[in-house]
Amino acid sequence: MYATVAQSGDLGYTHGSFQLSRTNAKGQSVTKSGHYVCIWEKRADSRKWKCVVESTIFGP
């Protein structure tokens, strides 16, 4: 995972790759991989970070 925060300190983003594995209804193992990005905003009321936009792309 990679993360960057704006100089203002109230906006940032993370991005990286992922791999998901599960068992389907036939009992077979299924694996998918891809990339994601999330835009984070620091909430003024609580000073906690919240992901406000997220995008996932499956594939190599």
WODAZI-V444927 format. One record per helix or strand. SS is the DSSP state (@ for helix, = for strand). FROM is the first residue (numbers start at 1). LEN is the number of residues. If there is no record, write none. Layout:
BEGIN
((SS,FROM,LEN) (SS,FROM,LEN))
END
This chain:
BEGIN
((=,2,4) (=,11,13) (=,29,14) (=,49,10))
END
